[in-house]
């Protein structure tokens, strides 16, 4: 359909190996549990969520020439996610993410082997500037090198960029581009790293939101786990509490939340409603073993909002 909104996503495609502990984890010992192999990657997960929410997606990622990447490529093609402008690196290995989930189905430890994203050539962005610039919104994430983040935001000043911080260490890659972001989404630990502000009280979250707004970010969303979401723009700063449900797997919840924010932004929802929609996407996602709930759709999310 000609009026179908389209979003560019630039980010990672992974194979995720997710281990679920049957009982409380014992460190420095072998634990009994189960292991699932699923398709993942922050950029890929956001792209799939957006596609299932009825957006057209132009996904720029990096693939290897191995069987894992063939699986990822076939999945994108099956979902009708455009990857024709992605990069393929020969003699490389598809990025892998290993996660150990505790007996509460929450992340205890993650390990990312993502060397394929190191030292991306400038041509990856420069050759695709017209493609990226065709869409008003572009989602970035910090599995990309600093040079890539800086280049794309510098060359396309009229594009509205949304950034997923990914992890505390990787979030630091975004420090130099904060003033170029329309949307920043991170969790508490990532927010601390990016702001150099220690969170000691609930009110500190509001202070960090204000800090990012003062740096030039237009809309800030800090996920607080079971405590909700701290968010704000030039008009308001607020903390929204979450409905707590028992998860099957929290892996991918943040990516679903980001996709929900993009949905709300493009649909011109108020900030409060963006948070409600994003939170509903995350709540749906954690009820499935995959990083993206295979049945998530606009109506499912709308029906789950309370």
Order of alpha helices (4+ residues) and beta strands (2+ residues): beta-beta-beta-alpha-beta-beta-alpha-beta-beta-beta-alpha-alpha-beta-alpha-beta-alpha-beta-alpha-alpha-beta-beta-beta-alpha-alpha-alpha
